[in-house]
Amino acid sequence: MTYVTPLPREAITDPELRDLIAQSEALGVPDELFPHIIARAPEQAKPFMRALLMSHAEGNVDHRLKEIIRILLARFAGDKYFAALRSRKALQMGLNEERIEAGCGDYEDSDLFTEAEKSALRYADQMYLDPTKIDSAFYAELKRHFTEPQIMELGAFIAFHYGMQMFMRALGASASNGPT
């Protein structure tokens, strides 16, 4: 059980928030637990959910790559909730567990990833493990594979999702303790 009780579906009456929750449930990330917890503060929950959906499911960086990064970050954070979830959109696009495991493991030596994807995974690693390694040479390498807007999209995605995962870990959440 989480330290904060998720609101039951019928207690969430704001139409925009209900729609955002439906969109996230359709995507599969997050499932119903996260939005039902943050729904206790609907005015904060709505922009948060809009940002979550936009950062993960929209943009100019491959959704499958962002999904691997999201899971990698959840594992770094020790967040069992987000580590267990899978984006239905990414799965429909062909993402599989073999590629997820490779991306969360020794991706540098994996034939499953392009050099661009490896640089994005390295970006996530270093933002979490040692941000001092992200310097002008690191950005020059990223720029070989991504536009500056894509690099900003990746950076914002990494920061946003890692913070969200730390929050869920701090609430004691796991994928099996959703609302009723």
Secondary structure, 3 states (H helix, E strand, C coil): CCCCCCCCHHHCCCHHHHHHHHHHHHHCCCCCHHHHHHCCCHHHHHHHHHHHHHHHHCCCCCHHHHHHHHHHHHHHHCCHHHHHCCCHHHHHCCCCHHHHHHHCCCHHHCCCCCHHHHHHHHHHHHHHHCHHHCCHHHHHHHHHHCCHHHHHHHHHHHHHHHHHHHHHHHCCCCCCCCCC
